[in-house]
Amino acid sequence: MPQGPEPLLPLGLRLRGRRVVVVGGGPVALRRVGALIA
C-alpha cells in the first residue's frame, strides 16, 4: 500500500553561543535570523 510523505515533527534546539547557517532568503529567513540573534 503506498504511503504519503513522513510527518514533520517539531524540534527544539538550544543554539545559544553556536554558529548557525540560515539557508534561503526573503522574509522567512529574516524572521528566522531575528529569532536566532534575539
PDB file of N, CA, C and O in Angstrom:
ATOM      1  N   MET A   1       0.841  -1.176   0.000  1.00  0.00           N
ATOM      2  CA  MET A   1       0.000   0.000   0.000  1.00  0.00           C
ATOM      3  C   MET A   1       0.892   1.247   0.000  1.00  0.00           C
ATOM      4  O   MET A   1       1.749   1.364   0.876  1.00  0.00           O
ATOM      5  N   PRO A   2       0.728   2.186  -0.947  1.00  0.00           N
ATOM      6  CA  PRO A   2       1.560   3.401  -0.972  1.00  0.00           C
ATOM      7  C   PRO A   2       1.292   4.278   0.249  1.00  0.00           C
ATOM      8  O   PRO A   2       0.164   4.384   0.731  1.00  0.00           O
ATOM      9  N   GLN A   3       2.338   4.888   0.718  1.00  0.00           N
ATOM     10  CA  GLN A   3       2.215   5.786   1.859  1.00  0.00           C
ATOM     11  C   GLN A   3       2.619   7.189   1.437  1.00  0.00           C
ATOM     12  O   GLN A   3       3.393   7.370   0.497  1.00  0.00           O
ATOM     13  N   GLY A   4       2.084   8.179   2.146  1.00  0.00           N
ATOM     14  CA  GLY A   4       2.427   9.571   1.878  1.00  0.00           C
ATOM     15  C   GLY A   4       3.773   9.905   2.485  1.00  0.00           C
ATOM     16  O   GLY A   4       4.458   9.027   3.009  1.00  0.00           O
ATOM     17  N   PRO A   5       4.156  11.170   2.417  1.00  0.00           N
ATOM     18  CA  PRO A   5       5.444  11.589   2.989  1.00  0.00           C
ATOM     19  C   PRO A   5       5.457  11.425   4.506  1.00  0.00           C
ATOM     20  O   PRO A   5       4.407  11.399   5.149  1.00  0.00           O
ATOM     21  N   GLU A   6       6.640  11.318   5.058  1.00  0.00           N
ATOM     22  CA  GLU A   6       6.800  11.207   6.508  1.00  0.00           C
ATOM     23  C   GLU A   6       6.269  12.469   7.175  1.00  0.00           C
ATOM     24  O   GLU A   6       6.468  13.566   6.653  1.00  0.00           O
ATOM     25  N   PRO A   7       5.599  12.339   8.315  1.00  0.00           N
ATOM     26  CA  PRO A   7       5.117  13.540   9.004  1.00  0.00           C
ATOM     27  C   PRO A   7       6.276  14.352   9.572  1.00  0.00           C
ATOM     28  O   PRO A   7       7.307  13.798   9.952  1.00  0.00           O
ATOM     29  N   LEU A   8       6.098  15.666   9.624  1.00  0.00           N
ATOM     30  CA  LEU A   8       7.109  16.546  10.210  1.00  0.00           C
ATOM     31  C   LEU A   8       6.880  16.637  11.712  1.00  0.00           C
ATOM     32  O   LEU A   8       5.740  16.704  12.171  1.00  0.00           O
ATOM     33  N   LEU A   9       7.960  16.640  12.468  1.00  0.00           N
ATOM     34  CA  LEU A   9       7.875  16.739  13.918  1.00  0.00           C
ATOM     35  C   LEU A   9       8.545  18.023  14.382  1.00  0.00           C
ATOM     36  O   LEU A   9       9.616  18.368  13.884  1.00  0.00           O
ATOM     37  N   PRO A  10       7.935  18.744  15.333  1.00  0.00           N
ATOM     38  CA  PRO A  10       8.589  19.947  15.861  1.00  0.00           C
ATOM     39  C   PRO A  10       9.857  19.567  16.616  1.00  0.00           C
ATOM     40  O   PRO A  10       9.923  18.512  17.248  1.00  0.00           O
ATOM     41  N   LEU A  11      10.842  20.417  16.544  1.00  0.00           N
ATOM     42  CA  LEU A  11      12.131  20.132  17.160  1.00  0.00           C
ATOM     43  C   LEU A  11      12.657  21.404  17.801  1.00  0.00           C
ATOM     44  O   LEU A  11      12.681  22.458  17.166  1.00  0.00           O
ATOM     45  N   GLY A  12      13.075  21.311  19.049  1.00  0.00           N
ATOM     46  CA  GLY A  12      13.653  22.461  19.741  1.00  0.00           C
ATOM     47  C   GLY A  12      15.149  22.268  19.918  1.00  0.00           C
ATOM     48  O   GLY A  12      15.598  21.216  20.371  1.00  0.00           O
ATOM     49  N   LEU A  13      15.908  23.277  19.563  1.00  0.00           N
ATOM     50  CA  LEU A  13      17.364  23.205  19.678  1.00  0.00           C
ATOM     51  C   LEU A  13      17.873  24.354  20.531  1.00  0.00           C
ATOM     52  O   LEU A  13      17.396  25.483  20.408  1.00  0.00           O
ATOM     53  N   ARG A  14      18.824  24.076  21.381  1.00  0.00           N
ATOM     54  CA  ARG A  14      19.489  25.131  22.154  1.00  0.00           C
ATOM     55  C   ARG A  14      20.722  25.557  21.360  1.00  0.00           C
ATOM     56  O   ARG A  14      21.694  24.808  21.255  1.00  0.00           O
ATOM     57  N   LEU A  15      20.672  26.753  20.809  1.00  0.00           N
ATOM     58  CA  LEU A  15      21.737  27.213  19.912  1.00  0.00           C
ATOM     59  C   LEU A  15      22.521  28.384  20.471  1.00  0.00           C
ATOM     60  O   LEU A  15      23.351  28.956  19.764  1.00  0.00           O
ATOM     61  N   ARG A  16      22.282  28.755  21.713  1.00  0.00           N
ATOM     62  CA  ARG A  16      22.992  29.901  22.298  1.00  0.00           C
ATOM     63  C   ARG A  16      24.501  29.673  22.219  1.00  0.00           C
ATOM     64  O   ARG A  16      25.003  28.624  22.625  1.00  0.00           O
ATOM     65  N   GLY A  17      25.219  30.674  21.689  1.00  0.00           N
ATOM     66  CA  GLY A  17      26.669  30.598  21.601  1.00  0.00           C
ATOM     67  C   GLY A  17      27.187  29.736  20.461  1.00  0.00           C
ATOM     68  O   GLY A  17      28.392  29.505  20.360  1.00  0.00           O
ATOM     69  N   ARG A  18      26.303  29.262  19.607  1.00  0.00           N
ATOM     70  CA  ARG A  18      26.728  28.407  18.491  1.00  0.00           C
ATOM     71  C   ARG A  18      26.586  29.152  17.170  1.00  0.00           C
ATOM     72  O   ARG A  18      25.733  30.025  17.014  1.00  0.00           O
ATOM     73  N   ARG A  19      27.432  28.786  16.241  1.00  0.00           N
ATOM     74  CA  ARG A  19      27.319  29.333  14.891  1.00  0.00           C
ATOM     75  C   ARG A  19      26.305  28.505  14.123  1.00  0.00           C
ATOM     76  O   ARG A  19      26.266  27.280  14.237  1.00  0.00           O
ATOM     77  N   VAL A  20      25.493  29.184  13.347  1.00  0.00           N
ATOM     78  CA  VAL A  20      24.489  28.500  12.538  1.00  0.00           C
ATOM     79  C   VAL A  20      24.508  29.070  11.127  1.00  0.00           C
ATOM     80  O   VAL A  20      25.018  30.167  10.900  1.00  0.00           O
ATOM     81  N   VAL A  21      23.961  28.334  10.198  1.00  0.00           N
ATOM     82  CA  VAL A  21      23.816  28.785   8.815  1.00  0.00           C
ATOM     83  C   VAL A  21      22.327  28.813   8.501  1.00  0.00           C
ATOM     84  O   VAL A  21      21.623  27.824   8.705  1.00  0.00           O
ATOM     85  N   VAL A  22      21.856  29.943   8.009  1.00  0.00           N
ATOM     86  CA  VAL A  22      20.470  30.061   7.568  1.00  0.00           C
ATOM     87  C   VAL A  22      20.480  29.949   6.054  1.00  0.00           C
ATOM     88  O   VAL A  22      21.097  30.766   5.370  1.00  0.00           O
ATOM     89  N   VAL A  23      19.799  28.941   5.533  1.00  0.00           N
ATOM     90  CA  VAL A  23      19.753  28.711   4.089  1.00  0.00           C
ATOM     91  C   VAL A  23      18.461  29.304   3.554  1.00  0.00           C
ATOM     92  O   VAL A  23      17.378  29.043   4.077  1.00  0.00           O
ATOM     93  N   GLY A  24      18.589  30.093   2.522  1.00  0.00           N
ATOM     94  CA  GLY A  24      17.415  30.721   1.929  1.00  0.00           C
ATOM     95  C   GLY A  24      17.478  32.227   2.105  1.00  0.00           C
ATOM     96  O   GLY A  24      18.509  32.777   2.491  1.00  0.00           O
ATOM     97  N   GLY A  25      16.396  32.868   1.826  1.00  0.00           N
ATOM     98  CA  GLY A  25      16.361  34.318   1.944  1.00  0.00           C
ATOM     99  C   GLY A  25      14.934  34.804   1.994  1.00  0.00           C
ATOM    100  O   GLY A  25      13.993  34.014   2.059  1.00  0.00           O
ATOM    101  N   GLY A  26      14.787  36.099   1.962  1.00  0.00           N
ATOM    102  CA  GLY A  26      13.454  36.681   1.976  1.00  0.00           C
ATOM    103  C   GLY A  26      12.906  36.840   3.381  1.00  0.00           C
ATOM    104  O   GLY A  26      13.642  36.723   4.361  1.00  0.00           O
ATOM    105  N   PRO A  27      11.607  37.108   3.476  1.00  0.00           N
ATOM    106  CA  PRO A  27      11.002  37.409   4.771  1.00  0.00           C
ATOM    107  C   PRO A  27      11.062  36.249   5.762  1.00  0.00           C
ATOM    108  O   PRO A  27      11.199  36.478   6.964  1.00  0.00           O
ATOM    109  N   VAL A  28      10.964  35.027   5.288  1.00  0.00           N
ATOM    110  CA  VAL A  28      11.013  33.880   6.203  1.00  0.00           C
ATOM    111  C   VAL A  28      12.394  33.779   6.836  1.00  0.00           C
ATOM    112  O   VAL A  28      12.506  33.619   8.051  1.00  0.00           O
ATOM    113  N   ALA A  29      13.438  33.872   6.032  1.00  0.00           N
ATOM    114  CA  ALA A  29      14.803  33.813   6.570  1.00  0.00           C
ATOM    115  C   ALA A  29      15.055  34.980   7.518  1.00  0.00           C
ATOM    116  O   ALA A  29      15.721  34.812   8.539  1.00  0.00           O
ATOM    117  N   LEU A  30      14.541  36.140   7.199  1.00  0.00           N
ATOM    118  CA  LEU A  30      14.715  37.304   8.065  1.00  0.00           C
ATOM    119  C   LEU A  30      14.092  37.057   9.439  1.00  0.00           C
ATOM    120  O   LEU A  30      14.683  37.420  10.456  1.00  0.00           O
ATOM    121  N   ARG A  31      12.916  36.448   9.482  1.00  0.00           N
ATOM    122  CA  ARG A  31      12.287  36.103  10.768  1.00  0.00           C
ATOM    123  C   ARG A  31      13.139  35.100  11.534  1.00  0.00           C
ATOM    124  O   ARG A  31      13.305  35.225  12.747  1.00  0.00           O
ATOM    125  N   ARG A  32      13.676  34.111  10.837  1.00  0.00           N
ATOM    126  CA  ARG A  32      14.493  33.087  11.498  1.00  0.00           C
ATOM    127  C   ARG A  32      15.747  33.715  12.103  1.00  0.00           C
ATOM    128  O   ARG A  32      16.104  33.429  13.246  1.00  0.00           O
ATOM    129  N   VAL A  33      16.403  34.563  11.335  1.00  0.00           N
ATOM    130  CA  VAL A  33      17.622  35.210  11.825  1.00  0.00           C
ATOM    131  C   VAL A  33      17.292  36.098  13.019  1.00  0.00           C
ATOM    132  O   VAL A  33      18.042  36.127  13.994  1.00  0.00           O
ATOM    133  N   GLY A  34      16.187  36.814  12.952  1.00  0.00           N
ATOM    134  CA  GLY A  34      15.779  37.652  14.077  1.00  0.00           C
ATOM    135  C   GLY A  34      15.592  36.839  15.343  1.00  0.00           C
ATOM    136  O   GLY A  34      15.978  37.285  16.424  1.00  0.00           O
ATOM    137  N   ALA A  35      15.010  35.664  15.232  1.00  0.00           N
ATOM    138  CA  ALA A  35      14.809  34.802  16.399  1.00  0.00           C
ATOM    139  C   ALA A  35      16.139  34.259  16.911  1.00  0.00           C
ATOM    140  O   ALA A  35      16.308  34.070  18.116  1.00  0.00           O
ATOM    141  N   LEU A  36      17.076  34.007  16.013  1.00  0.00           N
ATOM    142  CA  LEU A  36      18.370  33.448  16.427  1.00  0.00           C
ATOM    143  C   LEU A  36      19.227  34.463  17.176  1.00  0.00           C
ATOM    144  O   LEU A  36      19.957  34.095  18.096  1.00  0.00           O
ATOM    145  N   ILE A  37      19.148  35.736  16.791  1.00  0.00           N
ATOM    146  CA  ILE A  37      20.021  36.725  17.427  1.00  0.00           C
ATOM    147  C   ILE A  37      19.351  37.430  18.600  1.00  0.00           C
ATOM    148  O   ILE A  37      19.979  38.258  19.260  1.00  0.00           O
ATOM    149  N   ALA A  38      18.088  37.116  18.867  1.00  0.00           N
ATOM    150  CA  ALA A  38      17.363  37.752  19.985  1.00  0.00           C
ATOM    151  C   ALA A  38      17.880  37.261  21.325  1.00  0.00           C
ATOM    152  O   ALA A  38      17.388  37.687  22.370  1.00  0.00           O
TER     153      ALA A  38
END
